[in-house]
Amino acid sequence: ERFLVIRKVVDSFRRCNTINEGTLRLRLSKNANLFFSELAPELTRLGVLQRVAHRSSSVKDHFRLGLKMSEIAGLMSDSLGSYARFLELARHQKPRR
């Protein structure tokens, strides 16, 4: 289930560079709480995702990819559908700044 949530998040970035939290919540639907409470902190810590603070306090934070889309696609392929393996492989990637 966690791996499928990651796939949905990554797919959300195919057409844009940043996505706001509200849009991600809509796209993830019932999996949004799982993502924001457990997955997003892990993915942010590893540099797979980056939080981008928005200037306006009324607008929620935005996210952007911390790795190139091709790198994430490679990680997803190499992890063979395992969330734990995805995290393990992501630890060895160098996030972009």
Secondary structure as GFF3:
##gff-version 3
##sequence-region A 1 97
A	DSSP	alpha_helix	2	12	.	.	.	ID=ss1
A	DSSP	beta_strand	18	20	.	.	.	ID=ss2
A	DSSP	alpha_helix	21	28	.	.	.	ID=ss3
A	DSSP	three_ten_helix	29	31	.	.	.	ID=ss4
A	DSSP	alpha_helix	32	34	.	.	.	ID=ss5
A	DSSP	pi_helix	35	39	.	.	.	ID=ss6
A	DSSP	alpha_helix	40	46	.	.	.	ID=ss7
A	DSSP	beta_strand	49	52	.	.	.	ID=ss8
A	DSSP	beta_strand	62	65	.	.	.	ID=ss9
A	DSSP	alpha_helix	69	79	.	.	.	ID=ss10
A	DSSP	alpha_helix	83	90	.	.	.	ID=ss11
###
